[in-house]
């Protein structure tokens, strides 16, 4: 019962994290204190790491959403250099996600938002200048915000079967 309630609560919160505990309790057929305790427990356990919003970036003046794929030299795998890279990435407010990984013959991805193409190109040039000696390749996929969307970015579409 507890595991099922946790899963149901997570699905509801993914669809709308602003929902009140009272309304969630009514929808899930349990008491409001049960929802409050369950939410607190999964927050303390780190299952819920953060609550956030997804704004309309175009209305806020951001024209470009970029996925930049990088292939770094093997020495970047060293912990010391990786720590330096993490500290470097933290200084760029336009970057909202960066990670090591693999695919498309690349070893990492950077997700970022930019006011315009000039802003994007400036940041990319700075990255190349600062880390170029460790780069083997870099390629980007650039989207104009609000144009060409097939399905908007949101976790509300996730299905219960994923949990």
C-alpha positions, 0 to 999 in steps of 0.5 A: 500500500505504501509503495503504491501510494508513493508511486501514485503521489509521484505521478500526481506531483510530476503532473502538477507539483503545486497541487495541495496535499488536501486535493491530492489526498482527495484524489488518491482516497487517503487523508491529508496528513497521510499525503503530507507524511508521504511527501515529507518522507520521499523528500527526505529520502531524496526521491524528490530532489526539487520542485520547479516550474517550466516557463515559456522561454520565448516569452522571457526572451530566449530564442535558442535552446541548444543541445551541444554534444562534446567528445572529450579526450580520455584524460578528462575522465580523471577526477581532478580534471572532471572536478575542474570542469564541474566548477567551470560549468557552474559559472555559466547560468545559461547552462541548465544541464551538463553530463558525461555519457556516451552516444553519437560518438560523443562523451558528453552533453550540454543543454543551454538557453540563449537570448539569440544566436550571437549569445550562443556563439559567444558562449560556445567560442568561450568554451572552445577557447577554455577547453579546446585542448581537451576537445576532440569534437563538438556538435550542436543541435539548435532549436528556436524556442516555441517553433517546431515543437511536436510535444512540449517539454514536461514531465506531466506526460510520463506514464504511471508504468515508468514508476 
